[in-house]
Amino acid sequence: MVFVINHELKMGKGKIAAQVGHAAVKATLQSGELRPEMLDAWLSTGQKKVCVKAHDVRQLEQIEHQAKHHQILTSKIHDAGHTQIPAGSYTVLALGPDEEEKLDALTGELKLL
């Protein structure tokens, strides 16, 4: 599973951790409903999670579009606006769980968080 964080929002570490947590839960539940075989494979191989940075919303949307084109599950997280950032801000895009090669093809060039 890969989490692409919207770096232009300049979220604090705790905020990023909370948003990635939301994304992990949402992606896991979605995978259980739509691709249980992929969820089982991910759970049985250590539940790899990688966090990378996107420059802005535009880049998140491009990655999301590419992921959907390659039939990779996506989960978008938008903030409620209770703390650091405006309500509705697109904070994190979760990809997968899926095959490492497919995820790396979309996000391998992005910098690690």
Phi and psi in degrees as GROMACS dihedral restraints (atoms count N, CA, C in turn):
[ dihedral_restraints ]
;  ai    aj    ak    al  type     phi  dphi    fc
    3     4     5     6     1  -122.2    20    10
    4     5     6     7     1   137.0    20    10
    6     7     8     9     1  -114.6    20    10
    7     8     9    10     1   119.9    20    10
    9    10    11    12     1  -103.0    20    10
   10    11    12    13     1   115.5    20    10
   12    13    14    15     1   -96.5    20    10
   13    14    15    16     1   136.0    20    10
   15    16    17    18     1   -75.3    20    10
   16    17    18    19     1    98.7    20    10
   18    19    20    21     1   -71.5    20    10
   19    20    21    22     1   -23.3    20    10
   21    22    23    24     1   -67.8    20    10
   22    23    24    25     1   -17.1    20    10
   24    25    26    27     1   -77.5    20    10
   25    26    27    28     1   -15.8    20    10
   27    28    29    30     1    54.1    20    10
   28    29    30    31     1    45.9    20    10
   30    31    32    33     1   -70.6    20    10
   31    32    33    34     1   148.4    20    10
   33    34    35    36     1   -71.2    20    10
   34    35    36    37     1   166.3    20    10
   36    37    38    39     1   -58.4    20    10
   37    38    39    40     1   -43.2    20    10
   39    40    41    42     1   -64.8    20    10
   40    41    42    43     1   -39.6    20    10
   42    43    44    45     1   -64.7    20    10
   43    44    45    46     1   -43.3    20    10
   45    46    47    48     1   -61.6    20    10
   46    47    48    49     1   -44.9    20    10
   48    49    50    51     1   -58.9    20    10
   49    50    51    52     1   -43.8    20    10
   51    52    53    54     1   -64.8    20    10
   52    53    54    55     1   -42.5    20    10
   54    55    56    57     1   -67.1    20    10
   55    56    57    58     1   -40.5    20    10
   57    58    59    60     1   -65.3    20    10
   58    59    60    61     1   -37.4    20    10
   60    61    62    63     1   -60.0    20    10
   61    62    63    64     1   -45.4    20    10
   63    64    65    66     1   -58.7    20    10
   64    65    66    67     1   -44.3    20    10
   66    67    68    69     1   -64.8    20    10
   67    68    69    70     1   -40.1    20    10
   69    70    71    72     1   -63.6    20    10
   70    71    72    73     1   -44.0    20    10
   72    73    74    75     1   -64.3    20    10
   73    74    75    76     1   -47.8    20    10
   75    76    77    78     1   -61.5    20    10
   76    77    78    79     1   -44.9    20    10
   78    79    80    81     1   -66.1    20    10
   79    80    81    82     1   -39.3    20    10
   81    82    83    84     1   -65.2    20    10
   82    83    84    85     1   -46.1    20    10
   84    85    86    87     1   -63.4    20    10
   85    86    87    88     1   -42.9    20    10
   87    88    89    90     1   -62.9    20    10
   88    89    90    91     1   -42.7    20    10
   90    91    92    93     1   -63.4    20    10
   91    92    93    94     1   -39.5    20    10
   93    94    95    96     1   -60.9    20    10
   94    95    96    97     1   -34.6    20    10
   96    97    98    99     1   -78.7    20    10
   97    98    99   100     1   -43.8    20    10
   99   100   101   102     1   -99.4    20    10
  100   101   102   103     1   -31.1    20    10
  102   103   104   105     1  -142.0    20    10
  103   104   105   106     1    63.2    20    10
  105   106   107   108     1   -58.9    20    10
  106   107   108   109     1   -30.1    20    10
  108   109   110   111     1   -65.7    20    10
  109   110   111   112     1   -36.3    20    10
  111   112   113   114     1   -71.8    20    10
  112   113   114   115     1   -38.8    20    10
  114   115   116   117     1   -63.1    20    10
  115   116   117   118     1   -44.2    20    10
  117   118   119   120     1   -60.7    20    10
  118   119   120   121     1   -42.2    20    10
  120   121   122   123     1   -63.5    20    10
  121   122   123   124     1   -43.3    20    10
  123   124   125   126     1   -64.6    20    10
  124   125   126   127     1   -44.3    20    10
  126   127   128   129     1   -64.5    20    10
  127   128   129   130     1   -34.5    20    10
  129   130   131   132     1   -84.5    20    10
  130   131   132   133     1    -4.5    20    10
  132   133   134   135     1  -120.2    20    10
  133   134   135   136     1    25.1    20    10
  135   136   137   138     1    98.4    20    10
  136   137   138   139     1     0.6    20    10
  138   139   140   141     1    51.1    20    10
  139   140   141   142     1    54.4    20    10
  141   142   143   144     1   -58.7    20    10
  142   143   144   145     1   134.9    20    10
  144   145   146   147     1  -134.8    20    10
  145   146   147   148     1   132.2    20    10
  147   148   149   150     1  -129.4    20    10
  148   149   150   151     1   135.8    20    10
  150   151   152   153     1  -112.9    20    10
  151   152   153   154     1   127.0    20    10
  153   154   155   156     1  -129.9    20    10
  154   155   156   157     1   166.3    20    10
  156   157   158   159     1  -105.8    20    10
  157   158   159   160     1   134.5    20    10
  159   160   161   162     1  -103.9    20    10
  160   161   162   163     1   147.0    20    10
  162   163   164   165     1   -64.9    20    10
  163   164   165   166     1   -39.9    20    10
  165   166   167   168     1  -164.0    20    10
  166   167   168   169     1  -178.1    20    10
  168   169   170   171     1   -60.2    20    10
  169   170   171   172     1   -38.6    20    10
  171   172   173   174     1   -58.2    20    10
  172   173   174   175     1   -44.3    20    10
  174   175   176   177     1   -67.9    20    10
  175   176   177   178     1   -38.5    20    10
  177   178   179   180     1   -57.9    20    10
  178   179   180   181     1   -45.2    20    10
  180   181   182   183     1   -65.0    20    10
  181   182   183   184     1   -37.6    20    10
  183   184   185   186     1   -64.3    20    10
  184   185   186   187     1   -45.0    20    10
  186   187   188   189     1   -64.2    20    10
  187   188   189   190     1   -42.2    20    10
  189   190   191   192     1   -59.4    20    10
  190   191   192   193     1   -45.3    20    10
  192   193   194   195     1   -60.7    20    10
  193   194   195   196     1   -45.7    20    10
  195   196   197   198     1   -62.9    20    10
  196   197   198   199     1   -41.3    20    10
  198   199   200   201     1   -61.6    20    10
  199   200   201   202     1   -46.1    20    10
  201   202   203   204     1   -62.2    20    10
  202   203   204   205     1   -38.7    20    10
  204   205   206   207     1   -59.8    20    10
  205   206   207   208     1   -33.5    20    10
  207   208   209   210     1   -97.0    20    10
  208   209   210   211     1    15.9    20    10
  210   211   212   213     1    56.6    20    10
  211   212   213   214     1    36.5    20    10
  213   214   215   216     1   -95.3    20    10
  214   215   216   217     1   131.0    20    10
  216   217   218   219     1   -64.1    20    10
  217   218   219   220     1   140.6    20    10
  219   220   221   222     1  -127.5    20    10
  220   221   222   223     1   146.6    20    10
  222   223   224   225     1  -135.3    20    10
  223   224   225   226     1   121.1    20    10
  225   226   227   228     1   -98.5    20    10
  226   227   228   229     1   139.9    20    10
  228   229   230   231     1  -116.9    20    10
  229   230   231   232     1   128.8    20    10
  231   232   233   234     1  -118.3    20    10
  232   233   234   235     1   135.2    20    10
  234   235   236   237     1   -75.8    20    10
  235   236   237   238     1   147.9    20    10
  237   238   239   240     1   -77.6    20    10
  238   239   240   241     1   -17.3    20    10
  240   241   242   243     1    85.1    20    10
  241   242   243   244     1    19.6    20    10
  243   244   245   246     1   -81.7    20    10
  244   245   246   247     1   -18.4    20    10
  246   247   248   249     1  -127.3    20    10
  247   248   249   250     1  -103.9    20    10
  249   250   251   252     1   -78.9    20    10
  250   251   252   253     1   -27.8    20    10
  252   253   254   255     1  -128.9    20    10
  253   254   255   256     1   160.4    20    10
  255   256   257   258     1   -63.4    20    10
  256   257   258   259     1   146.5    20    10
  258   259   260   261     1   -56.2    20    10
  259   260   261   262     1   138.8    20    10
  261   262   263   264     1    88.6    20    10
  262   263   264   265     1    -5.7    20    10
  264   265   266   267     1   -61.1    20    10
  265   266   267   268     1   133.8    20    10
  267   268   269   270     1   -80.2    20    10
  268   269   270   271     1   105.8    20    10
  270   271   272   273     1   -96.8    20    10
  271   272   273   274     1   -43.5    20    10
  273   274   275   276     1  -144.0    20    10
  274   275   276   277     1   142.3    20    10
  276   277   278   279     1  -115.3    20    10
  277   278   279   280     1   120.9    20    10
  279   280   281   282     1   -96.6    20    10
  280   281   282   283     1   136.8    20    10
  282   283   284   285     1  -119.0    20    10
  283   284   285   286     1   129.0    20    10
  285   286   287   288     1    96.1    20    10
  286   287   288   289     1  -161.9    20    10
  288   289   290   291     1   -67.1    20    10
  289   290   291   292     1   148.8    20    10
  291   292   293   294     1  -160.4    20    10
  292   293   294   295     1  -177.7    20    10
  294   295   296   297     1   -63.7    20    10
  295   296   297   298     1   136.1    20    10
  297   298   299   300     1   -55.5    20    10
  298   299   300   301     1   -39.4    20    10
  300   301   302   303     1   -63.8    20    10
  301   302   303   304     1   -40.1    20    10
  303   304   305   306     1   -66.9    20    10
  304   305   306   307     1   -42.3    20    10
  306   307   308   309     1   -67.8    20    10
  307   308   309   310     1   -40.9    20    10
  309   310   311   312     1   -65.2    20    10
  310   311   312   313     1   -33.3    20    10
  312   313   314   315     1   -62.2    20    10
  313   314   315   316     1   -30.8    20    10
  315   316   317   318     1   -88.9    20    10
  316   317   318   319     1   -31.7    20    10
  318   319   320   321     1  -125.9    20    10
  319   320   321   322     1    -0.7    20    10
  321   322   323   324     1   -61.1    20    10
  322   323   324   325     1   -23.5    20    10
  324   325   326   327     1   -87.9    20    10
  325   326   327   328     1   -10.9    20    10
  327   328   329   330     1   -78.4    20    10
  328   329   330   331     1   150.1    20    10
  330   331   332   333     1   -75.1    20    10
  331   332   333   334     1   141.4    20    10
  333   334   335   336     1   -64.9    20    10
  334   335   336   337     1   149.1    20    10
